[in-house]
Amino acid sequence: MAAALAAAADPGAGTAERFEATWTRVIESFAATRPLWALQFEVLAHIERTPDLRRAFAGTNRQARLGLADLFGVDVKSFEPRQAEVIGAYYQALLVGLAAQWLADPEDVPTAHELLHAVKTTTTNLLPGL
């Protein structure tokens, strides 16, 4: 994942362009990492029955959130630790949800451009109420 994101990182690109480039790379990476994603979902299925696995996964999950925020270009040091973790959780939710959709139907997963449009639309809809 880090390699896919690093390849998309263009410091000169605007944030929308970087978002789209990054998610394009992420979506492209799913084919190469399919077994890893399938295994991640298998592990999740066993968490309910394995408390030790749940604890291990929870600890790793917290670290992964901060790493994801950083990989997606968020300066995690400029936020309180919990805020940075929640930002990472947002990216994690998008990433894992997209991976699940890709595993189920790779031909119909949203494109990076469609994701960008969805983010713009949901943000615009939220702004009047904030």
GUKOL-237571 format. One record per residue (C-alpha): residue number from 1; x, y, z. Coordinates in steps of 0.001 Angstrom, whole numbers. Each point is the difference from the previous one (the first is absolute). Layout:
// GUKOL-237571
   i       u       v       w
 NUM       X       Y       Z
...
//
This chain:
// GUKOL-237571
   i       u       v       w
   1       0       0       0
   2    2780    2416     887
   3    1608    -535   -3413
   4   -3286     667   -1800
   5    -564    3179    1974
   6    3572    1230    -340
   7    -208    -408   -3764
   8   -3105    2199     -66
   9    1398    2695    2252
  10     734    3117   -1979
  11     797    2889    2308
  12    -859    2459   -2770
  13   -3469   -1428    -579
  14   -3062    1531    1598
  15   -1790   -1959    2660
  16   -2790   -1164   -2314
  17    2529   -1136   -2586
  18    2036   -1783    2653
  19   -3130   -1689    1386
  20    -928   -1287   -3437
  21    3546   -1131    -860
  22     368   -1749    3344
  23   -3271   -1877    -228
  24     721    -977   -3586
  25    3206   -1668    1221
  26   -1772   -1619    2938
  27   -2684   -1501   -2231
  28    2648   -1239   -2433
  29    1861   -1622    2904
  30   -2954   -2200     960
  31     710   -2468   -2803
  32    3576    -540    1184
  33   -1004    -261    3652
  34   -3211   -1994    -360
  35    1196   -2938    2171
  36     977    2394    2785
  37   -3400    1696     -46
  38   -1818   -3342     -60
  39    2042   -1105    3018
  40    -816    3245    1863
  41   -3708    -702    -355
  42     478   -3621    1094
  43    1784    1203    3146
  44   -2877    2350     758
  45   -2404   -2932    -171
  46    1926   -1752    2811
  47     240    2964    2363
  48   -3284    -742    1784
  49    1190   -3439    1028
  50    3621     876     820
  51     492    2665    2693
  52    3810     -28    -352
  53    -323     596   -3724
  54   -2423    2870     683
  55    2449    1665    2396
  56    2913    -403   -2411
  57   -2049    1312   -2901
  58   -1254    2978    2037
  59    3523    1076     903
  60    1233    -327   -3549
  61   -3107    1759   -1259
  62     720    3128    2054
  63    3530     199   -1385
  64   -1264    -611   -3528
  65   -2391    2939     231
  66    2801    2422     793
  67    2117   -1510   -2759
  68   -2823     351   -2518
  69    -602    3626     891
  70    3691     654    -503
  71      90   -1931   -3282
  72   -2934    2005   -1310
  73    1886    3231     618
  74   -1448    1047    3355
  75    2528    1611    2335
  76   -1000   -2144    2973
  77    2321    1928    2322
  78   -2109    3132    -479
  79   -3027   -1687    1633
  80    -727   -1316    3449
  81     668   -3781      33
  82   -3704    -941      58
  83    -821    2415   -2844
  84    2802   -1456   -2112
  85   -1246   -3522     725
  86   -3557     918   -1025
  87    1240    1534   -3253
  88    1874   -3233    -632
  89   -3162   -1955     845
  90   -1817    1949   -2715
  91    2602   -1036   -2560
  92     -34   -3535    1368
  93   -3773    -220    -385
  94     238    1208   -3572
  95    2904   -2321    -775
  96   -1453   -3139    1582
  97   -3460     672   -1391
  98    1393     511   -3471
  99    2119   -3154     328
 100   -3095   -1989    1004
 101   -1902    1346   -2992
 102    2943    -804   -2282
 103     242   -3578    1304
 104   -3714    -522    -639
 105    -166    1715   -3396
 106    3210    1520   -1381
 107   -1739    1169   -3160
 108   -2469    2243    1839
 109    2141    1611    2694
 110    -166    3812     -68
 111    2847    1730   -1783
 112    2229    2534    1732
 113   -1750    2757   -1944
 114   -3391   -1243    1208
 115    1291    -124    3586
 116    1238    3575    -291
 117   -3420    1089   -1269
 118   -1664   -1839    2904
 119    2262    1726    2540
 120    -721    3388   -1558
 121   -3740    -670      -5
 122    -190   -1250    3582
 123    2188    2858    1222
 124   -2153    2569   -1794
 125   -3138   -1562    1486
 126    1496     106    3504
 127    1312    3586    -112
 128   -3339    1819     464
 129    -601   -1923    3229
 130    3466     490    1478
//
